[in-house]
């Protein structure tokens, strides 16, 4: 999953380059990949806690989420304020930042973009964080819906999630565009949740075993690449249906990665990609500043592919370096503090049938399967979005 996260963040950086040389990559779809991964991971980890303890501990859940995301988010927001409001960097964006700041501080960062308060994407600083606002609101609702209201309703939880995702897709296509912007992205996260629920169920885990074989893996990869590279030509009133198909293909590709073993998995397991994937949240936050810095050194608009490639490479390197520094100084410390608070909250709780649950997962080979998403310290830390 870290390797796939790396692909996602590199795609997102490509679409934000100001010379549109990289438009053919359709990097905006990298956010869809993030949504599917996030839905899968947050649901998988919650299901494991539910199996171990009998229910998801909501306060612990929200503490982990807050300390995972908020410290780094507010540090980068402070850096934007210092650069634009203090040092006069990008003075044309000063008014948009001042107007958007209340939304950013309250973690409603999708509102300035979706409501068109300050114009288009490129006019609003720090607006790439709109997806974080969408995800956090989803997590809040999903924790109560999926793990309180549907806690002991396995079939209802699965088919309710499928139905809710389909309803959001259909409803978003029928309502006014501004309202649909608030609703539609949640359908992609729900598709990731559906995958987690399927792989956690022994019957469905068996039915999806065919994805372990190489031929289905290559076929799904081909479908993924075909949609990735042809989506621009599909821009039409039905584009969102194609985006939904793309999200389903991403979920199937994620299942291939988790269940199988072969050249695709070995490629995504390369240390360079894994390292980038682990830094993807920080890279997502700082990417626009990194791109601006890269384009100061390599001005966009030359029309030469090699110049654009150099600017993109420099933007990626600056993003990686900045994210690594922030991970060491801020992000990992925040995660550690959140884990300590979470453990303190869980200390007074008693695992429900933990020995039977662990024994069952080891025996049946699903959910906690070695071919699935292993429960590691890293997976516990990185249920983000980055």
PLY file of the C-alpha trace (Angstrom):
ply
format ascii 1.0
element vertex 386
property float x
property float y
property float z
element edge 385
property int vertex1
property int vertex2
end_header
0.00 0.00 0.00
2.87 2.39 0.62
4.04 1.81 -2.95
0.57 2.61 -4.26
0.46 5.71 -2.06
3.71 6.81 -3.70
2.13 6.50 -7.14
-0.83 8.54 -5.89
1.18 11.46 -4.52
3.42 11.63 -7.60
0.31 11.78 -9.80
-1.14 14.58 -7.67
2.07 16.61 -7.88
2.09 16.24 -11.67
-1.38 17.75 -12.07
-0.45 20.82 -10.04
2.52 21.78 -12.22
1.66 25.06 -13.93
2.93 24.06 -17.38
0.28 21.58 -18.48
2.78 19.16 -20.02
1.71 16.43 -17.61
-2.02 16.72 -18.13
-2.10 13.41 -20.01
-1.29 11.61 -16.74
-4.59 12.86 -15.28
-2.99 13.27 -11.87
-6.22 14.43 -10.23
-7.18 10.76 -10.08
-4.40 10.26 -7.56
-6.82 11.68 -4.98
-9.31 8.92 -5.86
-6.58 6.35 -5.16
-5.97 7.98 -1.78
-9.68 7.88 -0.99
-9.97 4.16 -1.77
-6.84 3.31 0.24
-8.04 5.39 3.19
-11.48 3.75 3.22
-9.91 0.30 3.08
-7.32 0.92 5.77
-9.49 2.74 8.30
-12.16 0.04 8.02
-9.67 -2.85 8.21
-8.03 -1.51 11.36
-11.42 -0.77 12.93
-12.65 -4.29 12.16
-9.56 -5.76 13.82
-10.13 -3.67 16.93
-13.79 -4.67 16.93
-12.84 -8.36 16.67
-10.30 -8.02 19.47
-12.31 -5.88 21.89
-15.90 -6.45 20.85
-16.38 -2.87 19.62
-14.49 0.11 18.26
-13.41 2.44 21.06
-14.60 5.74 19.60
-12.65 8.13 21.83
-9.44 6.24 21.17
-10.25 6.21 17.44
-10.73 9.98 17.28
-7.64 10.65 19.41
-5.50 8.62 17.01
-6.96 10.42 14.00
-6.46 13.86 15.55
-2.82 13.34 16.51
-2.11 11.62 13.19
-3.29 14.55 11.07
-3.72 17.79 12.96
-0.20 18.65 14.25
1.39 18.51 10.80
-1.62 20.16 9.16
-1.53 23.20 11.44
2.26 23.53 11.23
2.10 23.70 7.41
-0.86 26.11 7.60
1.24 28.31 9.90
4.05 28.19 7.33
1.63 29.39 4.63
0.50 32.27 6.84
4.10 33.23 7.60
5.10 33.18 3.92
2.06 34.94 2.47
0.93 37.23 5.28
4.31 37.82 6.91
6.87 37.75 4.10
4.65 38.83 1.21
5.09 35.63 -0.82
2.43 35.42 -3.59
0.76 38.73 -2.66
-2.06 38.04 -5.14
-3.23 35.23 -2.84
-3.20 37.22 0.37
-6.89 38.10 0.25
-7.92 34.52 -0.54
-5.87 33.18 2.37
-7.33 35.71 4.82
-10.85 34.87 3.65
-10.25 31.11 3.78
-8.40 31.08 7.10
-11.50 30.61 9.33
-12.44 27.53 7.28
-8.88 26.17 7.48
-8.67 26.68 11.22
-11.96 24.84 11.78
-10.96 22.03 9.38
-13.60 22.92 6.80
-10.99 23.47 4.11
-13.16 22.01 1.33
-15.73 24.80 1.69
-13.80 27.68 0.03
-13.16 25.49 -3.01
-16.57 23.81 -3.31
-18.49 27.03 -2.65
-16.33 29.03 -5.05
-15.73 31.65 -2.36
-12.41 32.85 -3.77
-12.52 31.60 -7.33
-10.83 28.58 -8.84
-8.39 26.11 -7.29
-5.24 27.96 -8.31
-6.44 31.19 -6.66
-6.71 29.72 -3.15
-3.54 28.85 -1.22
-3.44 25.55 0.69
-6.57 24.42 -1.14
-5.11 20.99 -1.90
-6.20 20.07 1.61
-9.87 19.94 0.52
-9.64 16.14 0.41
-8.53 16.02 4.06
-11.67 17.89 5.08
-13.79 15.41 3.13
-12.04 12.40 4.69
-12.24 13.55 8.30
-15.95 14.22 8.09
-16.40 10.82 6.51
-14.44 9.13 9.31
-16.59 10.81 11.94
-19.83 9.58 10.36
-18.42 6.16 9.39
-17.23 5.40 12.93
-20.79 5.79 14.22
-22.59 4.27 11.23
-20.28 1.33 10.50
-19.18 0.47 14.04
-22.04 1.58 16.28
-25.29 1.40 14.29
-24.10 -1.59 12.21
-21.76 -3.13 14.77
-23.29 -6.62 14.91
-25.04 -6.55 11.55
-22.50 -8.14 9.20
-24.70 -8.46 6.12
-26.36 -5.10 6.72
-23.00 -3.43 7.19
-21.68 -4.84 3.91
-24.72 -4.29 1.73
-25.60 -1.04 3.45
-22.14 0.26 2.55
-22.54 -0.91 -1.05
-25.98 0.70 -1.26
-24.81 3.95 0.32
-21.93 4.24 -2.14
-24.24 3.60 -5.11
-26.80 6.07 -3.77
-24.18 8.80 -3.42
-23.00 8.23 -6.99
-26.54 8.39 -8.42
-27.67 11.26 -6.19
-24.56 13.32 -6.98
-25.29 13.03 -10.70
-28.87 14.25 -10.20
-28.41 17.25 -7.88
-26.95 20.70 -8.33
-23.21 20.55 -8.99
-22.14 22.44 -5.87
-24.03 20.07 -3.59
-22.67 17.07 -5.48
-19.11 18.22 -4.78
-19.74 17.69 -1.06
-21.31 14.26 -1.54
-19.60 12.50 -4.43
-16.05 12.02 -3.00
-17.48 10.00 -0.10
-18.57 7.30 -2.56
-14.92 6.59 -3.40
-13.98 6.21 0.27
-16.96 3.87 0.71
-15.68 1.70 -2.15
-12.49 1.19 -0.13
-14.64 0.36 2.90
-16.52 -2.25 0.85
-13.21 -3.91 -0.08
-12.21 -4.08 3.60
-15.55 -5.64 4.54
-15.29 -8.20 1.73
-11.76 -9.27 2.65
-12.73 -9.51 6.31
-15.55 -11.93 5.54
-14.33 -15.55 5.11
-16.88 -16.35 2.40
-16.05 -13.32 0.29
-12.34 -13.73 0.98
-12.60 -17.17 -0.63
-14.58 -15.82 -3.57
-11.92 -13.20 -4.24
-9.06 -15.72 -4.10
-8.88 -15.69 -7.93
-7.28 -12.24 -7.65
-4.14 -13.94 -6.32
-3.34 -15.30 -9.77
-1.14 -13.31 -12.11
-3.46 -13.11 -15.12
-6.29 -11.27 -13.26
-3.66 -8.99 -11.74
-2.27 -7.98 -15.11
-5.79 -7.60 -16.53
-6.85 -5.29 -13.71
-3.60 -3.33 -14.02
-4.30 -2.89 -17.75
-7.82 -1.62 -16.98
-6.41 0.73 -14.35
-3.85 2.20 -16.78
-6.40 2.44 -19.61
-8.79 4.49 -17.48
-5.94 6.56 -16.05
-4.73 7.60 -19.49
-8.10 7.99 -21.25
-10.12 9.78 -18.57
-9.45 13.26 -20.07
-11.21 12.20 -23.27
-14.17 10.97 -21.23
-14.98 14.42 -19.82
-18.73 14.61 -20.28
-21.96 14.62 -18.26
-21.27 10.96 -17.52
-17.68 11.52 -16.41
-18.50 10.78 -12.77
-19.74 7.33 -13.67
-16.37 6.65 -15.29
-14.65 8.00 -12.17
-16.72 5.59 -10.10
-15.68 2.71 -12.36
-12.10 3.90 -11.90
-12.53 3.80 -8.09
-13.82 0.21 -8.33
-10.84 -0.75 -10.51
-8.52 0.86 -7.95
-10.17 -1.24 -5.22
-9.71 -4.41 -7.28
-6.09 -3.46 -7.93
-5.58 -2.91 -4.21
-7.02 -6.40 -3.60
-4.58 -7.82 -6.16
-1.69 -6.14 -4.34
-2.80 -7.44 -0.95
-3.72 -10.99 -1.93
-1.18 -11.93 -4.58
2.54 -12.07 -5.12
4.42 -11.27 -8.30
6.20 -8.53 -10.26
3.51 -5.92 -9.54
3.91 -6.39 -5.80
7.72 -6.48 -6.06
7.68 -3.20 -7.98
5.46 -1.47 -5.43
7.61 -2.90 -2.64
10.76 -1.17 -3.89
12.36 0.79 -1.02
12.24 4.10 -2.91
8.49 3.84 -3.50
7.80 2.60 0.04
9.73 5.55 1.48
7.81 8.04 -0.64
4.53 6.37 0.32
5.29 6.71 4.02
5.93 10.44 3.47
2.86 10.95 1.28
0.81 12.86 3.86
3.54 15.45 4.43
4.20 15.63 0.69
0.52 16.25 0.06
0.57 19.21 2.45
3.75 20.88 1.15
3.51 20.04 -2.56
2.26 23.44 -3.76
5.07 25.26 -1.94
7.57 22.77 -3.35
6.20 23.27 -6.87
6.44 27.05 -6.49
10.05 26.71 -5.33
10.91 24.36 -8.20
9.34 26.69 -10.76
11.37 29.61 -9.41
14.50 27.66 -10.37
13.09 26.08 -13.54
10.49 28.51 -14.96
7.43 26.81 -16.49
6.07 27.46 -19.95
9.20 26.76 -21.99
7.39 24.07 -23.96
10.37 21.72 -23.77
9.63 18.31 -22.31
13.04 17.97 -20.66
12.68 21.32 -18.91
9.24 20.32 -17.62
10.60 16.95 -16.52
13.37 18.71 -14.60
10.85 21.02 -12.90
8.64 18.05 -11.96
11.60 16.07 -10.61
12.78 19.07 -8.58
9.26 19.61 -7.18
9.07 15.95 -6.14
12.51 16.08 -4.51
11.65 19.27 -2.60
8.38 17.68 -1.46
10.17 14.55 -0.27
12.88 16.49 1.58
10.36 18.81 3.26
8.05 15.92 4.20
10.96 13.95 5.67
12.00 16.89 7.84
8.42 17.43 9.00
8.02 13.70 9.69
11.05 13.67 11.97
10.27 16.93 13.77
6.45 16.92 13.92
4.56 14.00 12.40
6.12 11.02 14.20
6.04 12.81 17.54
2.35 13.59 17.05
1.65 9.96 16.20
3.56 8.84 19.31
1.62 11.20 21.57
-1.65 10.07 20.03
-0.75 6.43 20.57
0.05 7.06 24.24
-3.26 8.85 24.80
-5.07 6.09 22.91
-3.43 3.37 24.99
-4.37 5.23 28.16
-8.00 5.32 27.04
-7.91 1.63 26.18
-6.18 0.64 29.40
-9.39 0.28 31.33
-11.12 -1.79 28.65
-11.03 -5.56 28.42
-10.59 -7.34 25.08
-13.67 -9.41 24.26
-12.87 -13.02 23.38
-9.42 -11.94 22.22
-7.91 -15.41 22.26
-10.74 -16.85 20.15
-10.61 -13.91 17.73
-6.87 -14.14 17.22
-7.07 -17.90 16.88
-9.83 -17.63 14.30
-7.96 -15.09 12.18
-4.83 -17.24 12.19
-6.74 -20.39 11.39
-8.96 -19.07 8.61
-6.36 -16.90 6.92
-8.54 -13.89 6.19
-8.54 -10.36 7.56
-5.19 -10.76 9.30
-3.82 -12.97 6.53
-0.15 -12.66 5.74
-1.30 -12.07 2.18
-3.64 -9.36 3.34
-2.71 -6.04 4.93
-0.46 -7.00 7.86
-0.98 -5.34 11.19
2.29 -3.56 11.74
3.30 -0.50 13.70
3.38 1.37 10.42
-0.12 0.32 9.39
-1.44 1.44 12.76
0.15 4.83 12.23
-0.80 5.49 8.65
-4.52 5.39 8.11
-4.40 8.75 6.36
-4.99 10.43 3.55
-2.50 11.92 2.46
0 1
1 2
2 3
3 4
4 5
5 6
6 7
7 8
8 9
9 10
10 11
11 12
12 13
13 14
14 15
15 16
16 17
17 18
18 19
19 20
20 21
21 22
22 23
23 24
24 25
25 26
26 27
27 28
28 29
29 30
30 31
31 32
32 33
33 34
34 35
35 36
36 37
37 38
38 39
39 40
40 41
41 42
42 43
43 44
44 45
45 46
46 47
47 48
48 49
49 50
50 51
51 52
52 53
53 54
54 55
55 56
56 57
57 58
58 59
59 60
60 61
61 62
62 63
63 64
64 65
65 66
66 67
67 68
68 69
69 70
70 71
71 72
72 73
73 74
74 75
75 76
76 77
77 78
78 79
79 80
80 81
81 82
82 83
83 84
84 85
85 86
86 87
87 88
88 89
89 90
90 91
91 92
92 93
93 94
94 95
95 96
96 97
97 98
98 99
99 100
100 101
101 102
102 103
103 104
104 105
105 106
106 107
107 108
108 109
109 110
110 111
111 112
112 113
113 114
114 115
115 116
116 117
117 118
118 119
119 120
120 121
121 122
122 123
123 124
124 125
125 126
126 127
127 128
128 129
129 130
130 131
131 132
132 133
133 134
134 135
135 136
136 137
137 138
138 139
139 140
140 141
141 142
142 143
143 144
144 145
145 146
146 147
147 148
148 149
149 150
150 151
151 152
152 153
153 154
154 155
155 156
156 157
157 158
158 159
159 160
160 161
161 162
162 163
163 164
164 165
165 166
166 167
167 168
168 169
169 170
170 171
171 172
172 173
173 174
174 175
175 176
176 177
177 178
178 179
179 180
180 181
181 182
182 183
183 184
184 185
185 186
186 187
187 188
188 189
189 190
190 191
191 192
192 193
193 194
194 195
195 196
196 197
197 198
198 199
199 200
200 201
201 202
202 203
203 204
204 205
205 206
206 207
207 208
208 209
209 210
210 211
211 212
212 213
213 214
214 215
215 216
216 217
217 218
218 219
219 220
220 221
221 222
222 223
223 224
224 225
225 226
226 227
227 228
228 229
229 230
230 231
231 232
232 233
233 234
234 235
235 236
236 237
237 238
238 239
239 240
240 241
241 242
242 243
243 244
244 245
245 246
246 247
247 248
248 249
249 250
250 251
251 252
252 253
253 254
254 255
255 256
256 257
257 258
258 259
259 260
260 261
261 262
262 263
263 264
264 265
265 266
266 267
267 268
268 269
269 270
270 271
271 272
272 273
273 274
274 275
275 276
276 277
277 278
278 279
279 280
280 281
281 282
282 283
283 284
284 285
285 286
286 287
287 288
288 289
289 290
290 291
291 292
292 293
293 294
294 295
295 296
296 297
297 298
298 299
299 300
300 301
301 302
302 303
303 304
304 305
305 306
306 307
307 308
308 309
309 310
310 311
311 312
312 313
313 314
314 315
315 316
316 317
317 318
318 319
319 320
320 321
321 322
322 323
323 324
324 325
325 326
326 327
327 328
328 329
329 330
330 331
331 332
332 333
333 334
334 335
335 336
336 337
337 338
338 339
339 340
340 341
341 342
342 343
343 344
344 345
345 346
346 347
347 348
348 349
349 350
350 351
351 352
352 353
353 354
354 355
355 356
356 357
357 358
358 359
359 360
360 361
361 362
362 363
363 364
364 365
365 366
366 367
367 368
368 369
369 370
370 371
371 372
372 373
373 374
374 375
375 376
376 377
377 378
378 379
379 380
380 381
381 382
382 383
383 384
384 385
